[in-house]
Structures are given as structure tokens and as C-alpha cells.
Amino acid sequence: MPKIAGLAAAVLGFAPSLVAALFLLLGAPPARAQDKATTPSPPWLDPALLPAARAEGSLIVYSSTNEQEGLPLFKLFTDATGIKVEYVRASDAVLMSRMGIEFRADQKSYDIVQTATINKMPAQMLAAYEPPEANHISPNARDPNQRWYGVYANYNSPAYNTERVKPSELPGSYEEFAQRKEWAGKVAIDGTDNEWLKAIVQYYGDRDGIDLVKRIVATLRPVVTDGHLAMARATGAGEYWISLNNYVNLSMNVKLAGGAIDAWALDPVTLFFGQVGVNAKAPHPTVARLAANFMLSRECQQFLAKFGRLPTRNDVQSNPPDIIEMLTHKKVITVLMAPEEERRWQRQFDQLFKGR
């Protein structure tokens, strides 16, 4: 390099130091391009799918995950693939209704869906696909028919406001809730927690389980809310002292953001999954398969763990680190209901908590 710069300086009449700097500048872009070319692709990125996926052009995601998590998550996908993402966020109920209407109208409207209710969708709405990264998730987080896979574990437990309630005051069982008259009107539960109700009845028995819930309702007069994240935030802010039940990942999300909230475990702990599925009528089917594989990757689940989502992979640590161990010391009941069964339990929930 010094000899070349000196020769160029002699020919062009420039100072050798200036020419050397010029060569460094001209040489820098190829070096950066070479570094980029040699950067290894993430393990989830299937090179056999990537050219066809890029040719399809984009990815359309339907998700119930809030934008603060979902948008930066899929930026990782875009950065790795160069494929732009359209992110459509709505509640589980809104997404289920919208997808049903679009399916009946034969619309190719979205590529993948990520929500907690995919197992309740008719099988013909979802493409059968087994992403390679599915080999690394828990066996109970995999649909036997390959229609959905668990992106995160949705454990259910009570939560409390740490400024309103002391740890020593926490009930050790659901039976003790029925004795806490001083908490009347200060307890909340989401209006769609039919999985929790089914687990309670399965654990205590048909008659005893329903009787227990009736006594809890009569004593606590719980407020029935709309939205699990909103309830977690309200509990963390002290609007409610207790969440009778909530998704642990959302309680942890608010705790990690500085909210005065924490969870504790009682028998039974209800479990289902935040799931990903591929639309049977996906407008970009190759991109959809690539994105589904991304959602089960270590990279994706590590990112979601920053927000308190509990991984379905054993090689990803939960956040906080001991939360899954605390929950699994109790009786865990996995609840995955078909649509008709879910409607039956929702009617029972409404009768108990809403008087109708």
C-alpha cells in the first residue's frame, strides 16, 4: 500500500498521505461488503426458501401481540431476509371473527396468524406445515395435525399489587379467596377466562369446582374486565388489588416495565399457548413458512422473553429466570378446547361472573 500510494503521488502530484487516505476510503466499501457476505445467516433462515420468499415480496401478519413487542420483533425478520412486513394487530376475538369472514369470502388476506386461539380455528383454515425449528419446542406445544405451534407458554395464575397487598397476605389456595371479604370489589378477572374455569372444575371436580367459584364471586364481587394486558396494567397501577387470574407473561410484562405487580402460583395452574399458524390461503405461502419457522426460533423467543413472554424452548431462559419453576411446582393443567367446547365453558363463565 505505501509503495502504491507513493507511485500514485508521484504521477498525480498529490501528497502521499492524501493518496493513502484515498486508497483506504476506496477500499473500505468492498471490505464491508465482504464482511456482510461472510456474516452467517441465523439458524432459522432456510436458504432453500429464501429466493422464492423474496420473490413473493412481503409478509402479512395478523397478531394479538401489542405493537411495542410485535413491530421490533418482525424488524428482526426483515433485517435477516430483506422482506417487508405488514403487521395487523387486534384482539383474539376480533382476529377470529375477521379471519372467519375472510375465509368464507375466499380472500387471501394474511400469511401467518399469531394469537392464543388458533387451536379453536377450523382445520381447513390453516395449512399443515412442520417448521424445522419445531423440533426444539416442548412436545405439548405442537399440534398433532401440524396446524399450530406454541411460540410462548401462556401460564395462568393470580397476580397482586405489591403496594396494596403483602406477600404474607396472599391466599395459599383458591378456597381462601372465598374468605377474603375485605377484598370485595378490589379483585378483577378478564371476561374470557373460560380456560381457567375449566381447569378449576377439572381440578376440584364438577360440583365442588362450580360451588367454589360461586363462593368466590359472592365474596369478592370481582370486576369483569375486557383485555388481559389492560387488567395487568390496572393491577400494577393499583386500580385493582388482585387479578383473580391473568396470563403470567402479561403480569411479568408490567412488572418488568416498573409496575407494582407480581404473580404467585396456586393449584391448578392453567396452561395454553401463544401460537403461530400458516393461513391455508396465504397470499405469500413461502414467506409464511419462513416466518413460522422464525417464530419458533431461539432468536425470536429470546426477544419475547425480554417482555416477560415464557418460552416453549428449553434453550431459552425465562424472564424472570425462576418463574417457570415456580409455576410448574403446582399442578399444571393444559387446556386446549375446540370451538364448541369453548363456547360451552364461556356460557358457564358468563352465568357465574356476569349473572347471565
Secondary structure, DSSP 8 states (H G I E B T S, - for coil): -HHHHHHHHHHH---HHHHHHHHHHHHHHHHHHHHHHHS---TT--TTTHHHHHHH-EEEEEE-S-HHHHHHHHHHHHHHH--EEEEEE--HHHHHHHHHHHHHTT----SEEEES-GGGS-GGGB-----GGGGGB-GGGB-TTSS-EEEEEEEEEEEEETTTS-GGGS-SSHHHHTT-GGGTTSEEEETT-HHHHHHHHHHH-HHHHHHHHHHHHHHH--EEES-HHHHHHHHHHTSSSEEEEEEHHHHHHHHHTT-SEEE---SSEEEEEEEEEEBTT-SSHHHHHHHHHHHTSHHHHHHHHTTT-EESBTTS--SSTTHHHHHHTS-EEE----HHHHHHHHHHHHHHHH--
